[in-house]
């Protein structure tokens, strides 16, 4: 698919990689991976952001607030764009969901404090909200929508991204503080 689209960035969630997996075994020609591997003691998660090797990208771990999250900065014409990739496990308890909410909102605010030209937040958030895609809301979707509203983010994906047992939902999201700069968003 990338051979046709020639993406600048490719974000993956649930990579399930550990530090024992070398970059050479997950390489894509012309791309550099930035990884956050499985947190110790877990069997879910991990995120990767591949970027074209020609792009000036640097990891920004000082902006990360959650173990299944990475943040990086790309500079284009002396303007910085901050990109995050996040994975949220779908079976969080209410207390775990609230911790995630606080960590996500903290990261979004830290990114906004950097005053980038644009912030892009990508990920598998495992929350259902009817404003993103028709269907049932769940508590995670309501909480996520509140974070997005509080931090001035616009959710751009409005098509199903998850299909299971004859149902479909939108749980893989793209968020930005500058929707006017995004020409196209599709999954």
LOBA-139102 format. One record per atom (N, C-alpha, C, O): residue number from 1; x, y, z. Coordinates in pm, whole numbers, plus 50000, padded with zeros to 5 digits. Layout:
<sites>
(site NUM,(X,Y,Z))
...
</sites>
This chain:
<sites>
(site 1,(50083,49880,50000))
(site 1,(50000,50000,50000))
(site 1,(50087,50125,50000))
(site 1,(50056,50222,49931))
(site 2,(50194,50123,50076))
(site 2,(50283,50239,50079))
(site 2,(50352,50261,49945))
(site 2,(50385,50375,49912))
(site 3,(50375,50155,49868))
(site 3,(50437,50171,49736))
(site 3,(50350,50259,49646))
(site 3,(50402,50328,49558))
(site 4,(50219,50256,49666))
(site 4,(50127,50338,49588))
(site 4,(50116,50478,49648))
(site 4,(50120,50577,49576))
(site 5,(50103,50486,49781))
(site 5,(50077,50615,49848))
(site 5,(50203,50696,49878))
(site 5,(50197,50818,49885))
(site 6,(50317,50629,49897))
(site 6,(50443,50696,49927))
(site 6,(50430,50790,50048))
(site 6,(50459,50909,50037))
(site 7,(50389,50735,50161))
(site 7,(50367,50814,50282))
(site 7,(50497,50871,50337))
(site 7,(50604,50813,50320))
(site 8,(50486,50985,50404))
(site 8,(50599,51041,50477))
(site 8,(50612,50972,50612))
(site 8,(50723,50952,50663))
(site 9,(50498,50935,50671))
(site 9,(50494,50869,50801))
(site 9,(50402,50747,50795))
(site 9,(50301,50748,50724))
(site 10,(50438,50644,50869))
(site 10,(50354,50526,50885))
(site 10,(50350,50495,51034))
(site 10,(50453,50468,51095))
(site 11,(50231,50500,51092))
(site 11,(50215,50475,51236))
(site 11,(50153,50337,51257))
(site 11,(50056,50301,51190))
(site 12,(50209,50261,51349))
(site 12,(50158,50129,51383))
(site 12,(50135,50120,51533))
(site 12,(50217,50167,51612))
(site 13,(50024,50060,51571))
(site 13,(49998,50034,51712))
(site 13,(49991,49883,51733))
(site 13,(49978,49807,51637))
(site 14,(49999,49843,51857))
(site 14,(50000,49701,51894))
(site 14,(50112,49626,51821))
(site 14,(50091,49517,51769))
(site 15,(50230,49686,51818))
(site 15,(50344,49623,51751))
(site 15,(50390,49497,51822))
(site 15,(50444,49406,51760))
(site 16,(50368,49491,51952))
(site 16,(50407,49377,52036))
(site 16,(50555,49345,52026))
(site 16,(50596,49230,52047))
(site 17,(50636,49444,51994))
(site 17,(50780,49423,51986))
(site 17,(50844,49442,52123))
(site 17,(50793,49516,52208))
(site 18,(50956,49375,52143))
(site 18,(51036,49394,52263))
(site 18,(51175,49438,52221))
(site 18,(51208,49440,52102))
(site 19,(51256,49472,52318))
(site 19,(51391,49520,52287))
(site 19,(51475,49412,52220))
(site 19,(51580,49443,52162))
(site 20,(51432,49285,52227))
(site 20,(51508,49178,52162))
(site 20,(51486,49174,52011))
(site 20,(51552,49098,51941))
(site 21,(51393,49255,51959))
(site 21,(51370,49262,51815))
(site 21,(51450,49378,51757))
(site 21,(51420,49494,51786))
(site 22,(51551,49349,51675))
(site 22,(51632,49458,51619))
(site 22,(51558,49534,51507))
(site 22,(51470,49478,51441))
(site 23,(51594,49658,51489))
(site 23,(51533,49739,51382))
(site 23,(51552,49675,51245))
(site 23,(51466,49690,51157))
(site 24,(51661,49603,51225))
(site 24,(51687,49539,51096))
(site 24,(51577,49440,51058))
(site 24,(51551,49420,50940))
(site 25,(51513,49379,51156))
(site 25,(51410,49280,51124))
(site 25,(51274,49343,51097))
(site 25,(51181,49274,51057))
(site 26,(51260,49473,51119))
(site 26,(51133,49542,51091))
(site 26,(51153,49658,50994))
(site 26,(51071,49749,50987))
(site 27,(51263,49655,50920))
(site 27,(51298,49769,50836))
(site 27,(51206,49781,50714))
(site 27,(51156,49682,50661))
(site 28,(51186,49904,50674))
(site 28,(51117,49938,50549))
(site 28,(51215,50028,50474))
(site 28,(51258,50130,50527))
(site 29,(51250,49991,50352))
(site 29,(51347,50069,50276))
(site 29,(51308,50216,50268))
(site 29,(51195,50250,50233))
(site 30,(51404,50302,50302))
(site 30,(51383,50446,50294))
(site 30,(51319,50507,50418))
(site 30,(51292,50628,50422))
(site 31,(51293,50424,50520))
(site 31,(51225,50472,50641))
(site 31,(51307,50439,50766))
(site 31,(51381,50340,50770))
(site 32,(51293,50524,50866))
(site 32,(51355,50504,50996))
(site 32,(51244,50481,51099))
(site 32,(51150,50560,51105))
(site 33,(51253,50375,51179))
(site 33,(51150,50353,51281))
(site 33,(51187,50423,51413))
(site 33,(51303,50426,51453))
(site 34,(51086,50478,51477))
(site 34,(51096,50523,51616))
(site 34,(51001,50433,51692))
(site 34,(50884,50421,51656))
(site 35,(51050,50370,51799))
(site 35,(50973,50265,51866))
(site 35,(50952,50294,52013))
(site 35,(51035,50357,52079))
(site 36,(50839,50247,52061))
(site 36,(50815,50231,52204))
(site 36,(50764,50088,52217))
(site 36,(50648,50058,52185))
(site 37,(50852,50002,52263))
(site 37,(50823,49860,52268))
(site 37,(50729,49826,52383))
(site 37,(50693,49911,52464))
(site 38,(50691,49698,52389))
(site 38,(50601,49650,52493))
(site 38,(50652,49693,52631))
(site 38,(50769,49675,52663))
(site 39,(50563,49750,52711))
(site 39,(50602,49779,52849))
(site 39,(50634,49648,52922))
(site 39,(50574,49544,52895))
(site 40,(50726,49654,53014))
(site 40,(50767,49537,53091))
(site 40,(50646,49471,53156))
(site 40,(50563,49537,53218))
(site 41,(50639,49340,53142))
(site 41,(50533,49263,53208))
(site 41,(50399,49266,53138))
(site 41,(50299,49222,53195))
(site 42,(50393,49318,53014))
(site 42,(50265,49320,52943))
(site 42,(50277,49242,52813))
(site 42,(50387,49221,52761))
(site 43,(50165,49200,52762))
(site 43,(50163,49127,52634))
(site 43,(50079,49202,52532))
(site 43,(50040,49145,52430))
(site 44,(50051,49328,52555))
(site 44,(49973,49410,52463))
(site 44,(50042,49544,52446))
(site 44,(50109,49593,52537))
(site 45,(50025,49603,52330))
(site 45,(50075,49739,52310))
(site 45,(50199,49746,52225))
(site 45,(50229,49657,52145))
(site 46,(50270,49854,52244))
(site 46,(50384,49889,52162))
(site 46,(50340,49974,52045))
(site 46,(50237,49947,51984))
(site 47,(50418,50077,52013))
(site 47,(50387,50165,51900))
(site 47,(50514,50193,51822))
(site 47,(50625,50192,51877))
(site 48,(50497,50219,51693))
(site 48,(50608,50252,51603))
(site 48,(50564,50365,51512))
(site 48,(50450,50368,51466))
(site 49,(50655,50458,51488))
(site 49,(50633,50559,51385))
(site 49,(50750,50552,51289))
(site 49,(50864,50584,51325))
(site 50,(50722,50509,51167))
(site 50,(50823,50510,51062))
(site 50,(50817,50647,50995))
(site 50,(50708,50700,50971))
(site 51,(50934,50702,50965))
(site 51,(50936,50828,50888))
(site 51,(51039,50814,50777))
(site 51,(51137,50741,50789))
(site 52,(51013,50886,50668))
(site 52,(51110,50885,50560))
(site 52,(51244,50931,50616))
(site 52,(51251,51029,50690))
(site 53,(51348,50860,50580))
(site 53,(51482,50889,50631))
(site 53,(51524,51031,50595))
(site 53,(51605,51090,50667))
(site 54,(51473,51085,50488))
(site 54,(51510,51220,50445))
(site 54,(51449,51332,50530))
(site 54,(51489,51447,50518))
(site 55,(51352,51298,50614))
(site 55,(51286,51401,50696))
(site 55,(51363,51427,50826))
(site 55,(51414,51334,50888))
(site 56,(51370,51553,50866))
(site 56,(51438,51587,50992))
(site 56,(51346,51563,51112))
(site 56,(51276,51653,51158))
(site 57,(51347,51440,51162))
(site 57,(51259,51399,51272))
(site 57,(51344,51367,51394))
(site 57,(51449,51304,51383))
(site 58,(51297,51411,51510))
(site 58,(51365,51374,51633))
(site 58,(51263,51332,51738))
(site 58,(51158,51395,51752))
(site 59,(51295,51226,51811))
(site 59,(51205,51182,51919))
(site 59,(51197,51290,52027))
(site 59,(51294,51362,52052))
(site 60,(51080,51300,52091))
(site 60,(51059,51394,52201))
(site 60,(51004,51320,52322))
(site 60,(50891,51344,52362))
(site 61,(51083,51230,52381))
(site 61,(51035,51152,52496))
(site 61,(50997,51239,52616))
(site 61,(50921,51195,52702))
(site 62,(51049,51361,52623))
(site 62,(51014,51453,52732))
(site 62,(50867,51494,52728))
(site 62,(50816,51546,52827))
(site 63,(50799,51471,52616))
(site 63,(50657,51505,52603))
(site 63,(50567,51383,52625))
(site 63,(50445,51397,52632))
(site 64,(50626,51266,52636))
(site 64,(50549,51142,52653))
(site 64,(50508,51126,52799))
(site 64,(50587,51151,52890))
(site 65,(50384,51083,52820))
(site 65,(50331,51069,52955))
(site 65,(50274,50931,52983))
(site 65,(50221,50906,53091))
(site 66,(50284,50841,52886))
(site 66,(50218,50711,52896))
(site 66,(50309,50610,52829))
(site 66,(50377,50643,52732))
(site 67,(50312,50488,52879))
(site 67,(50406,50388,52829))
(site 67,(50380,50343,52685))
(site 67,(50475,50308,52616))
(site 68,(50258,50343,52638))
(site 68,(50226,50305,52500))
(site 68,(50206,50429,52414))
(site 68,(50102,50446,52350))
(site 69,(50306,50517,52415))
(site 69,(50295,50645,52346))
(site 69,(50434,50687,52302))
(site 69,(50533,50662,52370))
(site 70,(50440,50750,52187))
(site 70,(50564,50816,52148))
(site 70,(50528,50951,52087))
(site 70,(50421,50969,52029))
(site 71,(50621,51044,52102))
(site 71,(50604,51178,52047))
(site 71,(50732,51213,51973))
(site 71,(50842,51186,52023))
(site 72,(50718,51272,51855))
(site 72,(50836,51317,51782))
(site 72,(50806,51452,51717))
(site 72,(50691,51495,51706))
(site 73,(50913,51515,51675))
(site 73,(50905,51648,51614))
(site 73,(50966,51642,51475))
(site 73,(51073,51584,51457))
(site 74,(50899,51700,51379))
(site 74,(50954,51715,51244))
(site 74,(50956,51864,51213))
(site 74,(50862,51937,51244))
(site 75,(51064,51909,51154))
(site 75,(51078,52050,51119))
(site 75,(51064,52065,50968))
(site 75,(51135,52000,50890))
(site 76,(50972,52151,50929))
(site 76,(50947,52179,50788))
(site 76,(50950,52330,50770))
(site 76,(50870,52401,50831))
(site 77,(51042,52380,50688))
(site 77,(51056,52525,50664))
(site 77,(51062,52603,50796))
(site 77,(50992,52702,50814))
(site 78,(51146,52557,50887))
(site 78,(51167,52620,51018))
(site 78,(51045,52617,51109))
(site 78,(51043,52685,51211))
(site 79,(50944,52540,51074))
(site 79,(50824,52525,51157))
(site 79,(50821,52382,51209))
(site 79,(50850,52287,51136))
(site 80,(50786,52369,51337))
(site 80,(50781,52234,51391))
(site 80,(50639,52180,51393))
(site 80,(50542,52251,51420))
(site 81,(50632,52052,51364))
(site 81,(50508,51975,51371))
(site 81,(50535,51865,51471))
(site 81,(50635,51794,51461))
(site 82,(50446,51850,51568))
(site 82,(50461,51744,51667))
(site 82,(50360,51634,51638))
(site 82,(50242,51659,51616))
(site 83,(50410,51511,51638))
(site 83,(50329,51395,51605))
(site 83,(50338,51295,51720))
(site 83,(50446,51264,51769))
(site 84,(50223,51246,51764))
(site 84,(50222,51142,51867))
(site 84,(50150,51019,51813))
(site 84,(50062,51029,51727))
(site 85,(50190,50904,51865))
(site 85,(50123,50777,51836))
(site 85,(50094,50712,51971))
(site 85,(50184,50699,52054))
(site 86,(49969,50672,51992))
(site 86,(49927,50619,52121))
(site 86,(49843,50494,52102))
(site 86,(49765,50482,52007))
(site 87,(49860,50401,52194))
(site 87,(49774,50283,52200))
(site 87,(49712,50277,52340))
(site 87,(49782,50287,52440))
(site 88,(49578,50260,52344))
(site 88,(49507,50240,52471))
(site 88,(49442,50104,52469))
(site 88,(49365,50071,52379))
(site 89,(49476,50025,52569))
(site 89,(49418,49891,52583))
(site 89,(49266,49903,52600))
(site 89,(49219,49992,52671))
(site 90,(49190,49817,52536))
(site 90,(49045,49830,52534))
(site 90,(48975,49781,52660))
(site 90,(48857,49814,52679))
(site 91,(49039,49707,52746))
(site 91,(48971,49656,52865))
(site 91,(49012,49730,52992))
(site 91,(49031,49669,53096))
(site 92,(49024,49862,52982))
(site 92,(49059,49940,53101))
(site 92,(48941,49945,53198))
(site 92,(48826,49958,53156))
(site 93,(48971,49934,53326))
(site 93,(48870,49959,53428))
(site 93,(48844,50110,53431))
(site 93,(48917,50186,53368))
(site 94,(48742,50153,53503))
(site 94,(48710,50296,53513))
(site 94,(48830,50371,53571))
(site 94,(48863,50479,53523))
(site 95,(48894,50317,53674))
(site 95,(49009,50387,53732))
(site 95,(49126,50392,53633))
(site 95,(49195,50494,53625))
(site 96,(49150,50283,53559))
(site 96,(49256,50283,53457))
(site 96,(49223,50381,53345))
(site 96,(49311,50449,53292))
(site 97,(49096,50389,53308))
(site 97,(49053,50482,53205))
(site 97,(49077,50626,53250))
(site 97,(49121,50709,53171))
(site 98,(49050,50655,53376))
(site 98,(49074,50791,53426))
(site 98,(49222,50825,53430))
(site 98,(49260,50938,53402))
(site 99,(49307,50728,53464))
(site 99,(49452,50750,53460))
(site 99,(49494,50779,53317))
(site 99,(49570,50873,53292))
(site 100,(49445,50698,53222))
(site 100,(49478,50721,53082))
(site 100,(49432,50859,53037))
(site 100,(49507,50931,52972))
(site 101,(49309,50895,53072))
(site 101,(49255,51027,53036))
(site 101,(49348,51137,53083))
(site 101,(49381,51228,53006))
(site 102,(49390,51130,53208))
(site 102,(49477,51234,53263))
(site 102,(49612,51237,53192))
(site 102,(49666,51345,53164))
(site 103,(49668,51119,53162))
(site 103,(49798,51112,53094))
(site 103,(49787,51164,52950))
(site 103,(49877,51234,52903))
(site 104,(49678,51129,52881))
(site 104,(49659,51176,52744))
(site 104,(49641,51328,52742))
(site 104,(49701,51397,52659))
(site 105,(49559,51379,52832))
(site 105,(49537,51523,52837))
(site 105,(49667,51596,52873))
(site 105,(49695,51703,52819))
(site 106,(49745,51539,52963))
(site 106,(49874,51599,52999))
(site 106,(49966,51606,52877))
(site 106,(50029,51710,52853))
(site 107,(49975,51496,52800))
(site 107,(50059,51495,52681))
(site 107,(50009,51598,52580))
(site 107,(50090,51673,52524))
(site 108,(49879,51603,52555))
(site 108,(49825,51698,52459))
(site 108,(49856,51842,52500))
(site 108,(49888,51926,52416))
(site 109,(49848,51870,52629))
(site 109,(49879,52004,52679))
(site 109,(50028,52034,52668))
(site 109,(50066,52147,52634))
(site 110,(50114,51936,52695))
(site 110,(50258,51956,52681))
(site 110,(50293,51986,52535))
(site 110,(50375,52073,52506))
(site 111,(50230,51913,52444))
(site 111,(50252,51937,52301))
(site 111,(50206,52078,52263))
(site 111,(50277,52150,52194))
(site 112,(50087,52117,52309))
(site 112,(50034,52252,52279))
(site 112,(50125,52360,52335))
(site 112,(50141,52465,52273))
(site 113,(50184,52336,52453))
(site 113,(50274,52434,52514))
(site 113,(50399,52459,52430))
(site 113,(50464,52562,52445))
(site 114,(50434,52364,52343))
(site 114,(50547,52380,52252))
(site 114,(50516,52476,52137))
(site 114,(50606,52517,52064))
(site 115,(50389,52510,52121))
(site 115,(50341,52600,52016))
(site 115,(50386,52558,51875))
(site 115,(50447,52636,51802))
(site 116,(50354,52434,51839))
(site 116,(50391,52389,51704))
(site 116,(50300,52451,51599))
(site 116,(50191,52500,51630))
(site 117,(50345,52448,51476))
(site 117,(50259,52488,51364))
(site 117,(50135,52400,51364))
(site 117,(50023,52446,51338))
(site 118,(50156,52270,51393))
(site 118,(50047,52174,51391))
(site 118,(50082,52058,51483))
(site 118,(50197,52015,51491))
(site 119,(49982,52007,51551))
(site 119,(49996,51885,51631))
(site 119,(49909,51778,51567))
(site 119,(49793,51802,51533))
(site 120,(49966,51659,51552))
(site 120,(49892,51543,51501))
(site 120,(49902,51433,51604))
(site 120,(50012,51395,51647))
(site 121,(49788,51381,51645))
(site 121,(49783,51272,51742))
(site 121,(49714,51154,51675))
(site 121,(49597,51162,51638))
(site 122,(49787,51045,51660))
(site 122,(49739,50926,51590))
(site 122,(49732,50812,51689))
(site 122,(49811,50806,51784))
(site 123,(49639,50721,51668))
(site 123,(49643,50604,51753))
(site 123,(49520,50518,51753))
(site 123,(49417,50550,51694))
(site 124,(49536,50408,51822))
(site 124,(49429,50312,51847))
(site 124,(49382,50342,51989))
(site 124,(49444,50298,52086))
(site 125,(49273,50417,52000))
(site 125,(49225,50464,52129))
(site 125,(49118,50374,52189))
(site 125,(49082,50390,52306))
(site 126,(49068,50280,52112))
(site 126,(48970,50182,52162))
(site 126,(48855,50246,52239))
(site 126,(48819,50201,52348))
(site 127,(48799,50350,52181))
(site 127,(48681,50414,52238))
(site 127,(48579,50436,52128))
(site 127,(48616,50467,52015))
(site 128,(48453,50419,52160))
(site 128,(48346,50435,52062))
(site 128,(48269,50563,52092))
(site 128,(48228,50587,52205))
(site 129,(48250,50643,51988))
(site 129,(48173,50766,52005))
(site 129,(48094,50789,51877))
(site 129,(48151,50790,51767))
(site 130,(47966,50808,51889))
(site 130,(47878,50822,51772))
(site 130,(47909,50945,51689))
(site 130,(47870,50951,51573))
(site 131,(47978,51044,51745))
(site 131,(48014,51162,51666))
(site 131,(48126,51130,51566))
(site 131,(48145,51204,51470))
(site 132,(48200,51021,51589))
(site 132,(48306,50981,51497))
(site 132,(48253,50888,51390))
(site 132,(48293,50897,51273))
(site 133,(48164,50800,51429))
(site 133,(48112,50699,51338))
(site 133,(47982,50648,51400))
(site 133,(47980,50617,51519))
(site 134,(47876,50639,51324))
(site 134,(47749,50593,51382))
(site 134,(47765,50461,51456))
(site 134,(47833,50369,51410))
(site 135,(47702,50453,51571))
(site 135,(47709,50334,51653))
(site 135,(47693,50372,51798))
(site 135,(47657,50485,51831))
(site 136,(47720,50278,51882))
(site 136,(47703,50301,52026))
(site 136,(47824,50374,52085))
(site 136,(47938,50350,52046))
(site 137,(47795,50462,52179))
(site 137,(47901,50523,52259))
(site 137,(47940,50426,52369))
(site 137,(47860,50342,52410))
(site 138,(48062,50438,52417))
(site 138,(48099,50370,52540))
(site 138,(48170,50471,52629))
(site 138,(48198,50583,52586))
(site 139,(48198,50432,52751))
(site 139,(48257,50526,52847))
(site 139,(48391,50580,52797))
(site 139,(48419,50698,52813))
(site 140,(48473,50495,52736))
(site 140,(48602,50539,52683))
(site 140,(48582,50645,52575))
(site 140,(48655,50744,52571))
(site 141,(48484,50626,52486))
(site 141,(48457,50724,52382))
(site 141,(48414,50858,52439))
(site 141,(48454,50963,52389))
(site 142,(48333,50854,52542))
(site 142,(48289,50979,52607))
(site 142,(48407,51051,52672))
(site 142,(48420,51172,52661))
(site 143,(48491,50975,52741))
(site 143,(48607,51033,52808))
(site 143,(48704,51091,52705))
(site 143,(48755,51202,52724))
(site 144,(48730,51018,52597))
(site 144,(48820,51067,52493))
(site 144,(48766,51194,52429))
(site 144,(48842,51289,52407))
(site 145,(48637,51196,52398))
(site 145,(48577,51316,52338))
(site 145,(48595,51437,52430))
(site 145,(48616,51548,52383))
(site 146,(48586,51414,52560))
(site 146,(48607,51522,52656))
(site 146,(48751,51574,52651))
(site 146,(48774,51695,52654))
(site 147,(48848,51483,52643))
(site 147,(48989,51523,52633))
(site 147,(49011,51603,52505))
(site 147,(49076,51707,52508))
(site 148,(48956,51555,52394))
(site 148,(48975,51624,52267))
(site 148,(48915,51765,52272))
(site 148,(48975,51861,52223))
(site 149,(48798,51777,52331))
(site 149,(48734,51907,52345))
(site 149,(48817,51999,52434))
(site 149,(48841,52115,52401))
(site 150,(48861,51946,52548))
(site 150,(48938,52027,52644))
(site 150,(49071,52076,52588))
(site 150,(49121,52181,52629))
(site 151,(49127,52002,52494))
(site 151,(49258,52037,52440))
(site 151,(49250,52098,52300))
(site 151,(49353,52118,52236))
(site 152,(49130,52126,52251))
(site 152,(49113,52193,52122))
(site 152,(49147,52108,52002))
(site 152,(49190,52160,51899))
(site 153,(49129,51977,52014))
(site 153,(49162,51886,51904))
(site 153,(49038,51847,51825))
(site 153,(48928,51835,51880))
(site 154,(49058,51828,51696))
(site 154,(48952,51787,51604))
(site 154,(48982,51645,51558))
(site 154,(49093,51617,51512))
(site 155,(48884,51557,51570))
(site 155,(48898,51417,51529))
(site 155,(48859,51409,51382))
(site 155,(48750,51453,51345))
(site 156,(48947,51353,51299))
(site 156,(48929,51358,51153))
(site 156,(48877,51230,51090))
(site 156,(48835,51233,50974))
(site 157,(48879,51118,51159))
(site 157,(48837,50991,51099))
(site 157,(48688,50972,51125))
(site 157,(48643,50973,51239))
(site 158,(48612,50953,51017))
(site 158,(48468,50935,51029))
(site 158,(48420,50816,50948))
(site 158,(48316,50819,50882))
(site 159,(48500,50710,50954))
(site 159,(48465,50586,50886))
(site 159,(48507,50470,50977))
(site 159,(48595,50487,51061))
(site 160,(48446,50356,50962))
(site 160,(48483,50244,51047))
(site 160,(48629,50204,51027))
(site 160,(48680,50202,50915))
(site 161,(48696,50171,51136))
(site 161,(48835,50124,51131))
(site 161,(48851,49989,51199))
(site 161,(48958,49929,51196))
(site 162,(48744,49941,51261))
(site 162,(48750,49816,51335))
(site 162,(48627,49733,51301))
(site 162,(48514,49780,51314))
(site 163,(48649,49610,51256))
(site 163,(48542,49522,51215))
(site 163,(48555,49390,51289))
(site 163,(48659,49324,51281))
(site 164,(48450,49351,51363))
(site 164,(48454,49226,51436))
(site 164,(48311,49174,51456))
(site 164,(48222,49251,51493))
(site 165,(48291,49046,51432))
(site 165,(48162,48979,51454))
(site 165,(48045,49055,51391))
(site 165,(47939,49069,51453))
(site 166,(48064,49103,51271))
(site 166,(47956,49171,51200))
(site 166,(47931,49314,51245))
(site 166,(47838,49378,51195))
(site 167,(48010,49366,51338))
(site 167,(47995,49505,51381))
(site 167,(48115,49586,51335))
(site 167,(48222,49531,51306))
(site 168,(48097,49715,51330))
(site 168,(48206,49803,51291))
(site 168,(48204,49927,51378))
(site 168,(48099,49971,51425))
(site 169,(48322,49983,51399))
(site 169,(48334,50104,51479))
(site 169,(48459,50180,51438))
(site 169,(48543,50129,51363))
(site 170,(48471,50300,51488))
(site 170,(48586,50385,51461))
(site 170,(48664,50399,51591))
(site 170,(48625,50476,51680))
(site 171,(48774,50326,51602))
(site 171,(48857,50333,51723))
(site 171,(48998,50381,51694))
(site 171,(49074,50412,51786))
(site 172,(49035,50387,51566))
(site 172,(49167,50435,51524))
(site 172,(49147,50578,51477))
(site 172,(49079,50604,51378))
(site 173,(49209,50671,51549))
(site 173,(49176,50812,51531))
(site 173,(49296,50894,51485))
(site 173,(49411,50857,51507))
(site 174,(49265,51005,51420))
(site 174,(49362,51107,51383))
(site 174,(49307,51238,51435))
(site 174,(49196,51278,51401))
(site 175,(49386,51305,51519))
(site 175,(49343,51430,51581))
(site 175,(49442,51540,51547))
(site 175,(49562,51514,51532))
(site 176,(49393,51660,51536))
(site 176,(49481,51773,51510))
(site 176,(49423,51900,51569))
(site 176,(49302,51911,51590))
(site 177,(49511,51995,51595))
(site 177,(49467,52127,51638))
(site 177,(49453,52222,51518))
(site 177,(49410,52336,51533))
(site 178,(49490,52174,51399))
(site 178,(49484,52255,51277))
(site 178,(49417,52178,51163))
(site 178,(49484,52142,51066))
(site 179,(49287,52152,51173))
(site 179,(49222,52073,51069))
(site 179,(49227,52139,50932))
(site 179,(49218,52070,50830))
(site 180,(49243,52270,50927))
(site 180,(49252,52341,50799))
(site 180,(49380,52308,50722))
(site 180,(49387,52335,50602))
(site 181,(49481,52249,50788))
(site 181,(49605,52213,50720))
(site 181,(49603,52071,50665))
(site 181,(49697,52031,50595))
(site 182,(49498,51995,50694))
(site 182,(49489,51855,50653))
(site 182,(49404,51845,50526))
(site 182,(49285,51877,50528))
(site 183,(49466,51802,50417))
(site 183,(49394,51790,50290))
(site 183,(49309,51665,50282))
(site 183,(49200,51667,50224))
(site 184,(49358,51555,50341))
(site 184,(49288,51428,50328))
(site 184,(49321,51341,50449))
(site 184,(49435,51339,50495))
(site 185,(49224,51271,50497))
(site 185,(49244,51176,50605))
(site 185,(49159,51055,50575))
(site 185,(49036,51062,50575))
(site 186,(49225,50942,50551))
(site 186,(49150,50820,50523))
(site 186,(49224,50704,50586))
(site 186,(49343,50712,50615))
(site 187,(49151,50596,50606))
(site 187,(49207,50477,50666))
(site 187,(49200,50363,50568))
(site 187,(49243,50252,50599))
</sites>
